[in-house]
Amino acid sequence: MTSNFWFWAFMIWSFPLGYYRSQFRKIVYQTEDWKINIKPVFVKEVKGLFQNLYPENDNYLKMRNFYRFYLVVYLVLFFLW
């Protein structure tokens, strides 16, 4: 019963992941092109997550901090499942 709960919690939390990742990638790569979501480029994205690429960009800082929080909760749900 509890493993079923964690499974569904994990699944529900994962639904908006694609949207948040898309928004973050568009800020990091400074593009509005939808193709950034399917390109296999990760180096700048990871640097943007753990470093401060654009310290003057408030939108980037807000999205980066939210995306970090989202991924930490995602990881916790995964381990609890």
ZAPA-851342 format. One record per residue: z negated, y, x of N, C-alpha, C in turn; residue in one letter; chain. Coordinates in nm, 2 decimals. Atoms other than C-alpha are relative to their C-alpha. Example, Ala and Ser with C-alpha at 12.3 -4.5 7.8 and 13.67 -1.06 7.14 Angstrom:
<recs>
REC    n.w    n.v    n.u   ca.w   ca.v   ca.u    c.w    c.v    c.u resn chain
REC   0.00  -0.12   0.09  -0.78  -0.45   1.23   0.00   0.12   0.09    a     A
REC   0.00  -0.11  -0.09  -0.71  -0.11   1.37  -0.08   0.11  -0.08    s     A
</recs>
This chain:
<recs>
REC    n.w    n.v    n.u   ca.w   ca.v   ca.u    c.w    c.v    c.u resn chain
REC   0.00  -0.12   0.08   0.00   0.00   0.00   0.00   0.13   0.09    m     A
REC   0.00  -0.12  -0.08  -0.09   0.25   0.27   0.12   0.02   0.09    t     A
REC  -0.12  -0.01  -0.08   0.21   0.16   0.48   0.12   0.05  -0.08    s     A
REC  -0.11  -0.05   0.09   0.43   0.22   0.18  -0.02   0.16  -0.02    n     A
REC   0.02  -0.14   0.01   0.27   0.57   0.14   0.05   0.07   0.12    f     A
REC  -0.05  -0.07  -0.13   0.34   0.66   0.51   0.15  -0.01   0.01    w     A
REC  -0.14   0.01   0.00   0.69   0.53   0.47   0.07   0.11  -0.08    f     A
REC  -0.05  -0.10   0.08   0.76   0.76   0.18  -0.03   0.14   0.04    w     A
REC   0.03  -0.13  -0.06   0.58   1.05   0.34   0.10   0.04   0.11    a     A
REC  -0.10  -0.02  -0.11   0.80   1.01   0.64   0.14   0.03  -0.05    f     A
REC  -0.13  -0.02   0.05   1.11   0.99   0.44   0.02   0.13  -0.07    m     A
REC  -0.01  -0.13   0.06   1.04   1.29   0.23  -0.01   0.12   0.10    i     A
REC   0.01  -0.11  -0.10   0.94   1.50   0.53   0.14   0.01   0.08    w     A
REC  -0.12   0.00  -0.08   1.27   1.40   0.70   0.12   0.06  -0.07    s     A
REC  -0.11  -0.05   0.08   1.50   1.53   0.42   0.05   0.13   0.06    f     A
REC  -0.06  -0.13  -0.04   1.52   1.89   0.54   0.02   0.01   0.16    p     A
REC  -0.02  -0.01  -0.14   1.55   1.80   0.91   0.13   0.05   0.04    l     A
REC  -0.13  -0.05  -0.03   1.92   1.85   0.92   0.02   0.14  -0.02    g     A
REC  -0.01  -0.14   0.02   1.90   2.19   0.78  -0.07   0.08   0.10    y     A
REC   0.08  -0.07  -0.10   1.62   2.31   1.01   0.07  -0.01   0.14    y     A
REC  -0.06   0.02  -0.13   1.80   2.16   1.31   0.13   0.08   0.01    r     A
REC  -0.12  -0.08   0.00   2.12   2.33   1.21  -0.03   0.15   0.02    s     A
REC   0.04  -0.14  -0.01   1.95   2.67   1.18  -0.04   0.03   0.14    q     A
REC   0.04  -0.01  -0.14   1.79   2.62   1.52   0.11   0.00   0.10    f     A
REC  -0.12   0.01  -0.09   2.11   2.52   1.69   0.09   0.12  -0.01    r     A
REC  -0.09  -0.12   0.01   2.30   2.81   1.55  -0.06   0.12   0.07    k     A
REC   0.07  -0.11  -0.07   2.04   3.05   1.69   0.01  -0.02   0.15    i     A
REC   0.00   0.03  -0.14   2.02   2.88   2.03   0.14   0.01   0.06    v     A
REC  -0.13  -0.01  -0.06   2.40   2.85   2.08   0.07   0.13  -0.05    y     A
REC  -0.05  -0.13   0.05   2.46   3.19   1.91   0.13  -0.01  -0.06    q     A
REC  -0.12   0.02   0.07   2.72   3.08   1.67  -0.03  -0.02  -0.15    t     A
REC   0.01   0.03   0.15   2.77   3.05   1.29   0.10  -0.11  -0.04    e     A
REC  -0.10   0.11   0.02   3.03   2.77   1.33  -0.07  -0.13  -0.04    d     A
REC   0.06   0.12   0.05   2.94   2.46   1.13   0.01  -0.12   0.10    w     A
REC  -0.02   0.11  -0.09   3.08   2.24   1.41  -0.11  -0.02   0.11    k     A
REC   0.11   0.01  -0.09   2.77   2.30   1.62  -0.09  -0.12  -0.04    i     A
REC   0.08   0.11   0.05   2.60   2.04   1.40   0.05  -0.14   0.04    n     A
REC  -0.06   0.13  -0.04   2.83   1.76   1.52   0.03  -0.01   0.14    i     A
REC  -0.03   0.01  -0.14   2.88   1.85   1.88  -0.12  -0.07   0.08    k     A
REC   0.10   0.07  -0.08   2.69   1.63   2.13  -0.05   0.08   0.12    p     A
REC   0.06  -0.08  -0.10   2.53   1.91   2.32  -0.15   0.02  -0.03    v     A
REC   0.15   0.00   0.02   2.15   1.89   2.37  -0.08   0.08   0.10    f     A
REC   0.07  -0.06  -0.11   2.06   2.05   2.70  -0.06   0.14  -0.04    v     A
REC   0.04  -0.13   0.03   2.04   2.41   2.58  -0.10   0.00  -0.12    k     A
REC   0.09   0.01   0.12   1.88   2.30   2.25  -0.14  -0.04   0.05    e     A
REC   0.13   0.04  -0.05   1.60   2.12   2.44  -0.07   0.11   0.08    v     A
REC   0.06  -0.12  -0.07   1.55   2.42   2.67  -0.05   0.10  -0.10    k     A
REC   0.04  -0.10   0.10   1.54   2.64   2.37  -0.13  -0.04  -0.08    g     A
REC   0.12   0.05   0.07   1.27   2.42   2.21  -0.13   0.02   0.09    l     A
REC   0.12   0.00  -0.09   1.04   2.41   2.52  -0.01   0.13   0.09    f     A
REC   0.00  -0.12  -0.08   1.13   2.74   2.69   0.02   0.12  -0.09    q     A
REC  -0.02  -0.12   0.08   1.18   3.10   2.58   0.13   0.06   0.04    n     A
REC  -0.13  -0.05  -0.04   1.55   3.16   2.59   0.03   0.14  -0.04    l     A
REC  -0.03  -0.14   0.05   1.56   3.48   2.39  -0.13   0.07  -0.04    y     A
REC   0.13  -0.06   0.03   1.22   3.65   2.41   0.01   0.12  -0.09    p     A
REC  -0.01  -0.12   0.08   1.35   3.96   2.23   0.05  -0.03  -0.14    e     A
REC  -0.05   0.04   0.13   1.49   3.77   1.93  -0.11  -0.05  -0.08    n     A
REC   0.11   0.05   0.08   1.22   3.75   1.67   0.04  -0.11  -0.09    d     A
REC  -0.04   0.11   0.08   1.43   3.52   1.45   0.00  -0.13   0.08    n     A
REC   0.01   0.12  -0.09   1.46   3.27   1.74  -0.14  -0.04   0.02    y     A
REC   0.14   0.04  -0.02   1.09   3.28   1.81  -0.06  -0.06  -0.12    l     A
REC   0.05   0.05   0.12   1.00   3.23   1.45   0.05  -0.14  -0.03    k     A
REC  -0.07   0.13   0.03   1.25   2.94   1.40  -0.05  -0.10   0.11    m     A
REC   0.04   0.10  -0.11   1.15   2.78   1.74  -0.14  -0.05  -0.03    r     A
REC   0.14   0.04   0.02   0.78   2.78   1.65  -0.01  -0.08  -0.13    n     A
REC   0.00   0.08   0.12   0.85   2.65   1.30   0.05  -0.14   0.03    f     A
REC  -0.07   0.13  -0.03   1.08   2.38   1.43  -0.09  -0.09   0.09    y     A
REC   0.10   0.07  -0.08   0.82   2.28   1.69  -0.11  -0.07  -0.09    r     A
REC   0.10   0.06   0.10   0.56   2.24   1.41   0.06  -0.11  -0.08    f     A
REC  -0.06   0.10   0.08   0.80   2.05   1.20   0.02  -0.13   0.07    y     A
REC  -0.02   0.12  -0.08   0.88   1.81   1.48  -0.13  -0.07   0.03    l     A
REC   0.13   0.06  -0.03   0.51   1.75   1.56  -0.05  -0.07  -0.12    v     A
REC   0.05   0.07   0.12   0.43   1.66   1.20   0.09  -0.12  -0.02    v     A
REC  -0.09   0.11   0.01   0.74   1.44   1.20  -0.04  -0.11   0.09    y     A
REC   0.04   0.10  -0.10   0.62   1.26   1.51  -0.14  -0.06  -0.05    l     A
REC   0.13   0.05   0.04   0.26   1.22   1.37   0.03  -0.10  -0.12    v     A
REC  -0.04   0.09   0.12   0.41   1.07   1.04   0.06  -0.13   0.05    l     A
REC  -0.07   0.12  -0.06   0.62   0.83   1.25  -0.10  -0.09   0.06    f     A
REC   0.10   0.08  -0.07   0.32   0.71   1.45  -0.10  -0.06  -0.11    f     A
REC   0.09   0.05   0.11   0.10   0.68   1.13   0.06  -0.11  -0.08    l     A
REC  -0.07   0.10   0.08   0.37   0.47   0.96  -0.01  -0.13   0.08    w     A
</recs>
